[in-house]
Amino acid sequence: MFYLTDLVFANPGGKSGPLKLKRGPLDLITLRLENFRDLDFHYVTPIVIQPGDDLTLTVSCSGGGTCDPSVYFSGFTKP
C-alpha cells in the first residue's frame, strides 16, 4: 500500500479549467486552475492507495498555449 501524505499542485502558466486527482474512478480532489498558481495539501491522515489502484491527474485547459499544470506527490509505503 502507498500512503499519500503530501500534494503540491502547480499552474505556472495561469491557465483556467478543471483539474481532478483521481484514485481509480473516484475523484479525490477537484480544483479550478484559475483559482491558484501553486497550492499544497499536507495530510496527517494519509490517503491510502491500494496495490492495483491508479492515481491519475486529469486537466483540461482553456485558451491557447501550453497546458502545463502538474502535481508533485509524496508519501510512504508499508508492507
C-alpha positions as CSV (number, residue, x, y, z in Angstrom):
1,M,0.0,0.0,0.0
2,F,1.0,3.6,-0.6
3,Y,0.1,6.3,1.9
4,L,-0.2,9.6,0.2
5,T,0.6,12.4,2.6
6,D,1.6,15.5,0.5
7,L,0.3,17.1,-2.7
8,V,1.7,20.2,-4.4
9,F,-0.3,21.4,-7.4
10,A,1.3,23.9,-9.9
11,N,-0.3,26.0,-12.6
12,P,2.7,28.1,-13.7
13,G,1.1,29.4,-16.9
14,G,-2.0,30.7,-15.0
15,K,-4.4,28.6,-17.1
16,S,-8.1,28.1,-16.4
17,G,-10.2,25.0,-16.5
18,P,-10.9,21.9,-14.3
19,L,-8.2,19.7,-12.7
20,K,-9.0,16.4,-11.0
21,L,-6.9,14.0,-9.0
22,K,-8.5,10.5,-9.1
23,R,-7.9,7.2,-7.4
24,G,-9.4,4.7,-9.9
25,P,-12.9,6.1,-10.8
26,L,-13.1,8.2,-7.6
27,D,-12.5,11.9,-7.7
28,L,-10.2,12.7,-4.7
29,I,-9.7,16.4,-5.4
30,T,-11.4,18.7,-7.9
31,L,-10.0,22.2,-8.5
32,R,-10.3,25.1,-10.9
33,L,-7.0,26.1,-12.3
34,E,-7.9,29.8,-12.3
35,N,-8.0,29.7,-8.5
36,F,-4.3,29.0,-8.0
37,R,-0.7,29.2,-9.3
38,D,0.5,26.8,-6.6
39,L,-1.4,25.0,-3.9
40,D,-0.3,22.5,-1.4
41,F,-2.0,20.0,0.9
42,H,-0.4,18.0,3.7
43,Y,-2.4,15.3,5.4
44,V,-2.0,13.9,8.9
45,T,-4.2,11.0,8.0
46,P,-2.9,9.8,4.6
47,I,-4.9,8.9,1.5
48,V,-4.5,5.1,1.0
49,I,-3.6,3.9,-2.5
50,Q,-4.1,0.1,-2.7
51,P,-2.0,-2.1,-4.9
52,G,-3.5,-2.0,-8.4
53,D,-5.2,1.4,-7.9
54,D,-4.4,4.0,-10.5
55,L,-3.7,7.6,-9.3
56,T,-4.3,9.9,-12.2
57,L,-4.4,13.7,-12.8
58,T,-6.8,14.9,-15.5
59,V,-6.6,18.5,-16.7
60,S,-8.5,20.5,-19.4
61,C,-7.0,23.9,-20.1
62,S,-9.0,26.8,-21.7
63,G,-7.4,29.2,-24.1
64,G,-4.3,28.8,-26.2
65,G,-0.7,28.0,-25.4
66,T,0.8,25.1,-23.5
67,C,-1.3,23.3,-20.9
68,D,1.3,22.7,-18.2
69,P,-0.4,22.2,-14.8
70,S,1.2,19.4,-12.7
71,V,1.2,17.7,-9.3
72,Y,4.0,16.6,-7.1
73,F,3.1,14.0,-4.5
74,S,4.9,12.1,-1.7
75,G,4.1,9.6,0.9
76,F,5.4,6.3,2.2
77,T,4.8,2.5,1.8
78,K,4.2,-0.2,4.4
79,P,4.4,-3.9,3.9
